[in-house]
Amino acid sequence: MHRGHRRIVPIISGFPWRVCADGLQVRVRLTPKAAHDRVDGVDADGDEPVLKVRVRAVPEDGKANAALELVMAEWLGVPRRSADVTAGGKSRFKTVSVTGDGVVLARKAEAALALTAAQPSRKRK
């Protein structure tokens, strides 16, 4: 298999990630300039699910992308260098690639998503 080609296999439909040869690819909708850095769950972008992520950073000079990489790494419990924005650098919709064992990362993502869903939502008063 050539280095630039990734074999992508969806694990379970309904999740915003795919297992690939070198890890996990996560489709994200990023909201910069938020009150908190956090993952807010899954939403739909047309027919495709996306992971909703909010960061405090502004969308200038790659600051929001760097904050997204950090949030994703912490959310999955992997080193910061394992998460990288690989598509959508200047868009609200992005692909974050996380290197490692894709099946293990997908299980971690499912568990983290379940914890995220179990937390009470934070609404403004």
C-alpha positions as a LaTeX table, in Angstrom:
\begin{tabular}{lrrr}
\hline
Residue & $x$ (\AA) & $y$ (\AA) & $z$ (\AA) \\
\hline
Met1 & 0.00 & 0.00 & 0.00 \\
His2 & 1.38 & 3.39 & $-0.94$ \\
Arg3 & 2.00 & 5.83 & 1.87 \\
Gly4 & $-0.39$ & 8.49 & 0.51 \\
His5 & $-3.33$ & 6.08 & 0.14 \\
Arg6 & $-5.40$ & 5.22 & 3.16 \\
Arg7 & $-7.86$ & 2.37 & 3.30 \\
Ile8 & $-10.89$ & 3.70 & 5.11 \\
Val9 & $-13.37$ & 1.32 & 6.70 \\
Pro10 & $-16.38$ & 2.62 & 8.64 \\
Ile11 & $-16.84$ & 0.83 & 11.96 \\
Ile12 & $-20.49$ & 1.54 & 12.67 \\
Ser13 & $-22.64$ & 3.96 & 10.75 \\
Gly14 & $-23.81$ & 6.88 & 12.83 \\
Phe15 & $-20.38$ & 7.67 & 14.24 \\
Pro16 & $-18.35$ & 10.55 & 12.79 \\
Trp17 & $-15.12$ & 8.55 & 12.46 \\
Arg18 & $-13.55$ & 5.93 & 10.27 \\
Val19 & $-10.79$ & 3.48 & 10.95 \\
Cys20 & $-7.92$ & 3.75 & 8.46 \\
Ala21 & $-4.57$ & 2.02 & 8.07 \\
Asp22 & $-2.71$ & 4.42 & 10.37 \\
Gly23 & $-5.40$ & 5.27 & 12.90 \\
Leu24 & $-8.71$ & 7.09 & 12.98 \\
Gln25 & $-10.17$ & 9.89 & 10.87 \\
Val26 & $-12.75$ & 12.04 & 12.63 \\
Arg27 & $-15.10$ & 14.44 & 10.84 \\
Val28 & $-15.52$ & 17.56 & 12.99 \\
Arg29 & $-17.60$ & 20.72 & 13.00 \\
Leu30 & $-15.50$ & 23.29 & 14.87 \\
Thr31 & $-16.89$ & 26.32 & 16.70 \\
Pro32 & $-14.10$ & 28.78 & 17.58 \\
Lys33 & $-14.36$ & 31.64 & 20.12 \\
Ala34 & $-16.44$ & 29.52 & 22.49 \\
Ala35 & $-16.61$ & 29.85 & 26.27 \\
His36 & $-14.96$ & 26.42 & 26.84 \\
Asp37 & $-12.79$ & 23.89 & 25.03 \\
Arg38 & $-14.91$ & 20.74 & 24.79 \\
Val39 & $-16.55$ & 18.07 & 22.68 \\
Asp40 & $-20.32$ & 18.63 & 22.52 \\
Gly41 & $-21.47$ & 15.36 & 20.96 \\
Val42 & $-22.55$ & 14.35 & 17.47 \\
Asp43 & $-24.63$ & 16.31 & 14.99 \\
Ala44 & $-25.57$ & 15.77 & 11.35 \\
Asp45 & $-24.10$ & 17.54 & 8.35 \\
Gly46 & $-26.53$ & 16.44 & 5.69 \\
Asp47 & $-26.41$ & 12.66 & 5.81 \\
Glu48 & $-23.02$ & 12.48 & 7.52 \\
Pro49 & $-22.50$ & 12.67 & 11.27 \\
Val50 & $-19.95$ & 15.17 & 12.60 \\
Leu51 & $-18.39$ & 15.55 & 16.03 \\
Lys52 & $-19.24$ & 18.97 & 17.48 \\
Val53 & $-16.17$ & 20.57 & 19.07 \\
Arg54 & $-15.88$ & 24.02 & 20.65 \\
Val55 & $-12.61$ & 25.84 & 21.35 \\
Arg56 & $-11.84$ & 29.18 & 22.96 \\
Ala57 & $-9.16$ & 30.03 & 20.39 \\
Val58 & $-9.82$ & 32.47 & 17.56 \\
Pro59 & $-9.70$ & 31.25 & 13.96 \\
Glu60 & $-6.50$ & 33.14 & 13.15 \\
Asp61 & $-3.04$ & 31.85 & 12.27 \\
Gly62 & $-4.04$ & 28.24 & 12.91 \\
Lys63 & $-4.82$ & 28.86 & 16.60 \\
Ala64 & $-8.26$ & 27.23 & 16.47 \\
Asn65 & $-6.85$ & 24.22 & 14.58 \\
Ala66 & $-4.10$ & 23.79 & 17.17 \\
Ala67 & $-6.69$ & 24.00 & 19.96 \\
Leu68 & $-8.84$ & 21.43 & 18.13 \\
Glu69 & $-5.90$ & 19.03 & 17.91 \\
Leu70 & $-5.30$ & 19.40 & 21.65 \\
Val71 & $-8.98$ & 18.87 & 22.52 \\
Met72 & $-9.17$ & 15.77 & 20.33 \\
Ala73 & $-5.95$ & 14.31 & 21.79 \\
Glu74 & $-7.16$ & 14.87 & 25.35 \\
Trp75 & $-10.65$ & 13.53 & 24.53 \\
Leu76 & $-9.14$ & 10.30 & 23.17 \\
Gly77 & $-6.39$ & 10.06 & 25.77 \\
Val78 & $-3.53$ & 10.11 & 23.26 \\
Pro79 & $-0.41$ & 12.29 & 23.00 \\
Arg80 & $-0.98$ & 15.73 & 21.46 \\
Arg81 & 1.26 & 14.89 & 18.50 \\
Ser82 & $-1.09$ & 12.03 & 17.53 \\
Ala83 & $-3.91$ & 14.37 & 16.41 \\
Asp84 & $-3.58$ & 16.44 & 13.25 \\
Val85 & $-6.03$ & 18.49 & 11.18 \\
Thr86 & $-5.61$ & 16.91 & 7.74 \\
Ala87 & $-8.47$ & 18.52 & 5.82 \\
Gly88 & $-10.56$ & 21.67 & 6.09 \\
Gly89 & $-7.85$ & 23.89 & 7.56 \\
Lys90 & $-9.81$ & 27.08 & 6.84 \\
Ser91 & $-13.29$ & 25.59 & 7.03 \\
Arg92 & $-15.67$ & 25.00 & 9.92 \\
Phe93 & $-15.85$ & 21.33 & 8.83 \\
Lys94 & $-12.57$ & 19.49 & 9.27 \\
Thr95 & $-11.03$ & 16.06 & 9.28 \\
Val96 & $-8.78$ & 15.24 & 12.21 \\
Ser97 & $-6.50$ & 12.23 & 11.77 \\
Val98 & $-5.40$ & 10.49 & 14.95 \\
Thr99 & $-2.49$ & 8.08 & 14.59 \\
Gly100 & $-2.45$ & 4.77 & 16.41 \\
Asp101 & $-4.42$ & 1.53 & 16.38 \\
Gly102 & $-7.65$ & 2.54 & 14.64 \\
Val103 & $-9.86$ & $-0.08$ & 16.27 \\
Val104 & $-8.62$ & 0.84 & 19.77 \\
Leu105 & $-9.05$ & 4.55 & 19.00 \\
Ala106 & $-12.60$ & 3.92 & 17.73 \\
Arg107 & $-13.46$ & 2.14 & 20.98 \\
Lys108 & $-11.97$ & 5.01 & 22.98 \\
Ala109 & $-14.01$ & 7.47 & 20.90 \\
Glu110 & $-17.21$ & 5.50 & 21.52 \\
Ala111 & $-16.53$ & 5.45 & 25.26 \\
Ala112 & $-15.64$ & 9.16 & 25.33 \\
Leu113 & $-18.78$ & 9.99 & 23.35 \\
Ala114 & $-20.90$ & 8.04 & 25.83 \\
Leu115 & $-19.34$ & 10.05 & 28.69 \\
Thr116 & $-19.92$ & 13.29 & 26.79 \\
Ala117 & $-23.59$ & 12.39 & 26.27 \\
Ala118 & $-23.97$ & 11.53 & 29.96 \\
Gln119 & $-22.75$ & 14.96 & 31.12 \\
Pro120 & $-25.41$ & 17.60 & 31.71 \\
Ser121 & $-25.48$ & 20.27 & 29.03 \\
Arg122 & $-24.20$ & 23.71 & 29.94 \\
Lys123 & $-26.69$ & 26.36 & 28.94 \\
Arg124 & $-26.47$ & 30.07 & 29.42 \\
Lys125 & $-28.80$ & 31.66 & 31.92 \\
\hline
\end{tabular}
